[in-house]
Amino acid sequence: MAILTEVRDPRVKDVTVTGVEMAPDMRSAIVHVSIMGGPAKEKLALQGLARSAGFLQSRIADRIETRYTPKLRFELDGGIKKSIEIARMLHEVLPPTPTDDDTEPSSPSVASQDDA
């Protein structure tokens, strides 16, 4: 939430955290992010996140009670963009599917308890 509402770096926008991997000793964490936009926008956003890491670590320190505050490293998660691209390619090669209205018979109306 702090990335969305508190980071003031203009490069950090359209960022979604998709997952976090914590080291076993809890001293570091890899934050996987998805960034909407092209490669240039992704690079800028990752630079902004790296510059904001200290601030975000302090926000985490305020919220958790551990001996160490994890050092954050941000990495791009390309999974969402890959899944969108795969869906687009499948849509191009597969035949169109009939709409739900064409395949499902209309359900009979059910009488309400007031009618009984």
C-alpha positions as CSV (number, residue, x, y, z in Angstrom):
1,M,0.0,0.0,0.0
2,A,2.9,2.3,0.7
3,I,4.1,2.0,-2.9
4,L,0.7,3.2,-4.1
5,T,0.1,6.0,-1.6
6,E,3.3,7.2,0.0
7,V,6.1,6.9,-2.5
8,R,6.5,10.3,-4.1
9,D,8.9,9.3,-6.9
10,P,7.1,10.1,-10.2
11,R,8.7,7.1,-11.9
12,V,6.9,4.8,-9.6
13,K,3.4,4.4,-11.0
14,D,1.3,1.6,-12.4
15,V,3.1,-0.9,-10.1
16,T,1.5,-4.0,-8.7
17,V,3.3,-6.2,-6.1
18,T,2.7,-9.8,-7.3
19,G,4.7,-11.6,-4.6
20,V,7.5,-11.4,-2.0
21,E,10.2,-14.0,-1.3
22,M,11.7,-13.7,2.1
23,A,15.2,-15.1,2.9
24,P,15.2,-17.7,5.6
25,D,17.0,-15.4,8.0
26,M,14.4,-12.6,7.3
27,R,17.2,-10.1,6.5
28,S,16.3,-9.7,2.8
29,A,13.3,-9.9,0.6
30,I,12.8,-10.0,-3.2
31,V,9.7,-8.0,-4.1
32,H,8.2,-9.2,-7.4
33,V,6.4,-6.4,-9.2
34,S,4.4,-6.0,-12.4
35,I,4.6,-2.7,-14.2
36,M,2.2,-1.6,-16.8
37,G,3.9,-0.1,-19.8
38,G,6.8,-0.7,-22.1
39,P,10.4,-1.7,-21.3
40,A,11.5,2.0,-20.8
41,K,8.7,2.6,-18.3
42,E,9.5,-0.7,-16.5
43,K,13.2,0.3,-16.2
44,L,12.3,3.8,-14.8
45,A,9.8,2.3,-12.3
46,L,12.4,-0.2,-11.1
47,Q,14.9,2.6,-10.6
48,G,12.4,4.6,-8.7
49,L,11.6,1.6,-6.5
50,A,15.2,1.0,-5.8
51,R,15.6,4.6,-4.7
52,S,12.6,4.3,-2.5
53,A,13.7,1.0,-0.9
54,G,15.0,2.7,2.3
55,F,11.8,4.6,2.8
56,L,9.7,1.4,2.2
57,Q,12.0,-0.5,4.6
58,S,11.3,2.1,7.3
59,R,7.5,1.7,6.7
60,I,7.9,-2.1,7.1
61,A,9.9,-1.6,10.3
62,D,7.0,0.5,11.7
63,R,4.6,-2.4,11.0
64,I,6.5,-5.5,12.0
65,E,8.3,-6.5,15.2
66,T,11.4,-8.4,14.1
67,R,15.1,-8.2,15.1
68,Y,16.0,-7.1,11.5
69,T,14.1,-5.2,8.9
70,P,14.5,-7.0,5.6
71,K,16.5,-5.3,2.9
72,L,14.3,-5.0,-0.2
73,R,15.2,-5.8,-3.7
74,F,12.7,-5.3,-6.5
75,E,12.5,-7.6,-9.5
76,L,10.2,-7.5,-12.5
77,D,7.6,-10.3,-12.7
78,G,6.9,-10.9,-16.4
79,G,4.3,-13.6,-15.7
80,I,1.2,-11.3,-16.1
81,K,2.4,-9.9,-19.4
82,K,3.3,-13.4,-20.7
83,S,-0.1,-14.7,-19.8
84,I,-1.8,-11.8,-21.6
85,E,0.4,-12.4,-24.7
86,I,-0.4,-16.2,-24.6
87,A,-4.2,-15.4,-24.3
88,R,-3.9,-13.0,-27.3
89,M,-2.1,-15.7,-29.4
90,L,-4.6,-18.4,-28.4
91,H,-7.5,-16.0,-29.4
92,E,-5.9,-15.6,-32.8
93,V,-5.5,-19.3,-33.6
94,L,-8.5,-20.9,-31.9
95,P,-11.9,-20.9,-33.5
96,P,-14.4,-18.6,-32.0
97,T,-16.5,-20.1,-29.2
98,P,-20.3,-19.8,-29.2
99,T,-21.8,-17.3,-26.7
100,D,-23.3,-18.6,-23.5
101,D,-26.8,-17.7,-24.8
102,D,-26.3,-20.1,-27.8
103,T,-25.2,-23.1,-25.8
104,E,-27.2,-23.1,-22.6
105,P,-30.9,-23.9,-22.6
106,S,-33.0,-21.3,-20.8
107,S,-33.7,-22.4,-17.3
108,P,-37.3,-22.8,-16.2
109,S,-38.6,-20.2,-13.9
110,V,-38.6,-21.2,-10.2
111,A,-41.6,-20.4,-8.1
112,S,-40.9,-18.3,-5.1
113,Q,-42.0,-19.3,-1.6
114,D,-44.6,-16.6,-1.8
115,D,-46.3,-18.5,-4.6
116,A,-46.5,-21.8,-2.6
